Amino acid sequence: DKGSVMHPDFEKNKATAIEFIELHNSEDLEAQAELIHEDLDWAPPMYGSENYGRDEHIEAMSMYHAMLDNIKFEADYWLPGVDPETGMNDGSVRVYGTWTGVHTETGKEFSLKSYHPMAFKDGKIVGGGDYFDFGGFMASFQE
């Protein structure tokens, strides 16, 4: 069954996704931005939001870096993604895990479960999204 054959780019793309997350942990925005394709189509976690591109995603990452300290992501599962049309492995990466850290302004610690699919083009992240309860996450920091 061809659907179960691993895509030849999966391991390389997974390594890029891991690097992207590790750079987020260390708040290295410039190096992180180098891993994002210019044609990025990203789904942000906010209710009712539209997908956005590379510049907006870099801006969002900068916001997280300013708002949060000691950011760390612990992956539960790294899984291959599939083409929605064919159901075949396409080299994309999916990760389920938990973000932890501290809200800079309040000093409150957080633990946030999330899901992040990532598609790749020319070795860079070209699509995907952040799936977590953004509203609940932000509300948790209110006094």
Residue, then its C-alpha position, 0 to 999 in steps of 0.5 A: d500500500k503506497g499510502s503507508v510508504m514514508h515520504p522521502d522528505f518527511e525526516k528532513n522536514k521533521a528536522t526543520a520543524i523541530e529546529f523551528i520550534e527550538l528557535h521559538n523556545s530560544e526566541d531567535l526570531e531572525a533564525q526562525a524567519e529563515l525557515i518560513h517560505e515567502d508563500l506561507d499560508w498559516a492558520p492562526p489560533m484566534y476565533g474567526s481569524e483568516n489565514y495569514g502570510r509570512d510577515e504576519h506570522i513573524e509578527a505573531m511569533s514576535m508577540y509570543h516572544a515578548m509576552l512569554d518567557n521560558i517558552k518550551f514545547e514538549a512533543d507528544y507525537w510527530l506524525p507524517g501528514v497526508d495530501p487531503e486529495t489523495g490520502m498519500n504521505d506528502g512530506s508534511v509534518r504534524v505534531y501534538g504537544t504541550w507548550t509551557g512557560v511564564h507570562t512575562e507581565t503576570g509571572k503566571e506559569f502556563s501549560l497549553k496543549s496544541y496541535h501544529p501541522m506544517a507543510f513544506k516547499d523548498g525545505k521551508i515551512v509553507g503552510g500549516g497552523d496553530y491549533f489551541d484555545f487562544g482565548g482561554f490561554m489569554a484569559s488565564f493571565q487575567e488577574 
